[in-house]
């Protein structure tokens, strides 16, 4: 994933010729040995520096490795060792790549969005067949029986197509109304693909979490004078964050919401 992220060039192919060749130091260009490429371990042993020239190694390397490891280790704990778990591991890893590419280049490659959409179709097919650990009234949701409150059907195909349409239409309306200043079409395509993956009503919580995170980070950067009001802020990472929050904490978030709603009443 780090290779995909760091070797991607704006306007180029994600899976292009740049993936060929051995890894090397970006500063001194020395070809790295196998023992310098052990995930996390090599970074720690080398104190975050190149063994040859002493240049600092980007913390992105161990960060991506740690996040990927957490995904691979924990998703089977949630979904079991099932085909659906493999689909979700792949989807979250692709979203991880999308997040870092968008953060670096302010673009979401269409090929990665298409992969998310295809994984969404695969997940829907698995859920429709019934090979899923979900026992909620709405199959395939991470919101438990709370999803029944916001749903109009329990057909997984209709739920995911609806989520893709609503998510894509909502983001498209923001783009059109802001004349492309609020976000880009890559964000609209990504949320539509995520809708196919996570379904209705989960996509609503994904969008809510994404905008909350975006607002917090945006305001923080404005206050810290790292961004100006008119500066662009990549939204792909926030969509990915929203998906992560729903997958891992969706039921707890909705449960907390209804608890506060009850106390308010």
C-alpha positions in Angstrom: 0.0 0.0 0.0 2.8 2.4 0.7 4.3 1.6 -2.7 0.9 2.4 -4.3 0.6 5.6 -2.3 4.2 7.0 -2.7 4.8 6.0 -6.3 1.5 7.4 -7.6 2.0 10.4 -9.7 -0.8 12.9 -10.3 -2.6 12.1 -13.6 -0.9 8.7 -13.8 -2.1 5.1 -13.3 -2.3 3.7 -9.8 -1.2 0.3 -11.1 1.3 1.5 -13.7 4.9 0.9 -14.6 6.1 2.9 -11.7 5.4 -0.1 -9.4 8.3 -2.0 -11.0 11.7 -1.9 -9.4 13.2 -2.2 -6.0 12.5 0.2 -3.1 15.1 2.9 -2.5 15.8 5.8 -0.3 14.1 9.0 -1.6 17.1 11.1 -0.6 20.3 9.1 -1.4 18.6 6.6 -3.8 20.3 3.6 -2.3 18.5 0.4 -3.0 17.1 -1.0 0.2 17.8 -4.5 1.5 15.1 -6.8 2.7 15.9 -6.3 6.3 15.4 -2.5 5.8 11.8 -3.2 4.6 10.3 -5.2 7.5 7.1 -3.4 8.4 7.3 -1.3 11.6 10.4 -3.3 12.9 12.9 -1.7 10.4 11.6 1.8 11.1 12.0 1.3 14.9 15.5 -0.4 14.7 16.7 2.4 12.3 15.2 5.1 14.6 13.2 6.4 11.6 16.3 7.2 9.5 17.9 5.8 6.4 20.9 3.5 7.3 23.0 5.0 4.5 22.5 8.7 4.6 20.7 9.3 7.9 17.8 11.1 6.2 14.5 10.9 8.2 12.0 8.3 6.9 8.4 9.5 6.6 6.2 8.5 9.5 3.7 7.5 6.9 5.4 4.2 6.4 4.8 2.8 9.9 1.5 4.6 10.2 0.1 2.8 7.1 1.6 -0.5 8.3 0.0 -0.2 11.8 -3.4 0.8 10.4 -3.4 -2.0 7.9 -2.4 -4.5 10.6 -5.3 -3.3 12.9 -7.7 -3.7 10.0 -6.6 -7.2 9.1 -6.6 -8.3 12.8 -9.9 -6.8 13.9 -12.4 -7.1 11.0 -12.5 -10.9 11.4 -13.2 -10.3 15.1 -16.3 -8.4 14.1 -17.5 -10.5 11.1 -15.8 -13.8 11.8 -13.7 -15.7 9.3 -16.2 -15.3 6.5 -16.2 -14.2 2.9 -17.8 -10.9 4.0 -14.8 -10.3 6.3 -12.4 -10.7 3.4 -14.4 -8.2 1.3 -14.4 -5.7 4.1 -10.7 -6.1 4.9 -9.9 -5.4 1.2 -12.3 -2.5 1.1 -10.8 -0.8 4.2 -7.3 -1.3 2.9 -8.3 0.4 -0.4 -9.9 3.2 1.5 -6.6 3.6 3.4 -4.8 4.0 0.1 -7.4 6.4 -1.2 -7.0 8.5 2.0 -3.3 9.0 1.7 -3.3 9.6 -2.1 -6.1 12.2 -1.7 -4.2 13.8 1.2 -1.0 14.0 -0.9 -2.4 14.9 -4.3 -6.0 16.2 -3.7 -7.4 13.5 -6.1 -9.2 10.2 -5.8 -8.2 7.9 -8.6 -11.2 6.4 -10.4 -9.8 2.9 -10.5 -9.8 2.8 -6.7 -13.3 4.1 -6.5 -14.4 1.4 -9.0 -12.7 -1.3 -6.8 -14.7 0.0 -3.8 -17.9 -0.3 -5.9 -17.1 -3.8 -7.0 -16.3 -4.9 -3.4 -19.7 -3.3 -2.5 -21.4 -5.5 -5.1 -19.6 -8.5 -3.8 -20.6 -7.7 -0.2 -24.2 -7.3 -1.3 -24.2 -10.6 -3.1 -22.8 -12.4 0.0 -25.4 -10.8 2.3 -28.2 -11.6 -0.2 -27.2 -15.2 -0.3 -27.4 -15.2 3.5 -23.8 -16.1 4.3 -23.4 -13.3 6.9 -23.0 -13.1 10.7 -25.5 -10.2 10.9 -28.6 -11.1 12.8 -30.3 -7.7 12.7 -33.7 -7.1 11.0 -31.8 -5.3 8.3 -29.2 -7.6 6.9 -25.7 -6.3 6.5 -26.0 -3.2 8.7 -23.5 -2.2 11.4 -26.3 -0.3 13.2 -28.0 -3.4 14.6 -31.8 -3.2 15.0 -31.6 0.6 15.1 -31.3 0.4 11.3 -34.9 -0.8 11.1 -36.0 2.7 12.3 -34.5 4.4 9.2 -35.1 1.7 6.6 -37.9 1.1 4.1 -37.0 -2.5 3.1 -34.8 -5.4 4.2 -33.7 -6.1 0.6 -29.9 -5.7 0.6 -29.8 -4.8 -3.1 -32.4 -2.0 -2.7 -30.6 -0.7 0.4 -27.3 -0.5 -1.2 -28.5 1.0 -4.5 -30.5 3.6 -2.5 -27.4 4.4 -0.4 -25.3 4.9 -3.5 -28.0 7.1 -5.1 -28.6 9.3 -2.0 -25.0 9.7 -1.2 -24.0 10.5 -4.8 -26.9 12.9 -5.2 -26.2 14.7 -2.0 -22.6 15.3 -2.7 -23.4 16.2 -6.3 -25.8 18.8 -5.2 -23.1 20.3 -2.9 -20.7 20.4 -5.9 -23.2 22.0 -8.2 -24.4 24.6 -5.7 -20.9 25.6 -4.7 -19.7 25.4 -8.4 -17.0 22.9 -7.4 -15.6 25.0 -4.6 -16.8 22.9 -1.7 -15.6 19.5 -2.9 -14.7 17.6 -6.1 -16.5 15.0 -8.2 -14.1 12.4 -6.9 -15.7 12.7 -3.5 -19.2 12.3 -5.0 -18.1 9.1 -6.9 -16.4 7.7 -3.8 -19.5 8.2 -1.5 -21.7 6.5 -4.1 -19.3 3.6 -4.2 -19.2 3.6 -0.4 -23.0 3.5 -0.5 -22.9 0.3 -2.5 -20.5 -1.1 0.1 -22.1 -0.1 3.4 -25.8 0.3 2.4 -28.7 2.3 3.8 -29.1 3.7 6.5 -25.4 3.2 7.4 -24.3 5.6 4.7 -26.2 8.5 6.5 -24.0 8.0 9.6 -20.9 7.8 7.3 -21.7 11.1 5.8 -22.4 12.6 9.2 -19.2 11.4 10.7 -17.2 12.6 7.6 -18.6 16.1 7.9 -18.1 16.3 11.6 -14.5 15.2 11.3 -13.9 17.5 8.3 -15.3 20.5 10.3 -13.2 19.8 13.3 -10.0 19.4 11.2 -10.8 22.4 9.1 -11.5 24.7 12.0 -8.4 23.5 13.8 -6.2 24.2 10.7 -7.8 27.6 10.3 -7.2 28.5 13.9 -3.6 27.2 13.6 -3.2 29.3 10.4 -2.2 26.1 8.5 -5.1 26.7 6.1 -6.9 29.7 4.8 -10.7 29.8 4.4 -10.5 29.4 0.6 -7.9 26.6 0.7 -8.9 23.1 -0.4 -9.2 20.3 2.1 -9.2 16.7 0.7 -12.4 15.0 1.8 -11.5 11.4 0.9 -9.8 10.8 4.2 -13.0 12.0 6.0 -15.2 9.7 4.0 -12.9 6.8 4.9 -12.9 7.9 8.6 -16.7 7.9 8.5 -16.7 4.3 7.2 -14.3 3.2 9.9 -16.4 4.8 12.6 -19.6 3.1 11.4 -17.9 -0.3 10.9 -16.3 -0.3 14.4 -18.6 1.9 16.4 -21.8 2.4 14.4 -24.1 0.6 16.8 -22.6 2.4 19.8 -22.9 5.8 18.2 -26.6 5.3 17.3 -27.3 3.9 20.8 -25.7 6.9 22.4 -27.7 9.2 20.2 -31.0 7.6 21.2 -29.9 7.6 24.8 -29.4 11.4 24.7 -32.6 11.8 22.8 -34.5 9.9 25.5 -32.9 12.0 28.2 -33.8 15.2 26.3 -37.4 14.1 26.1 
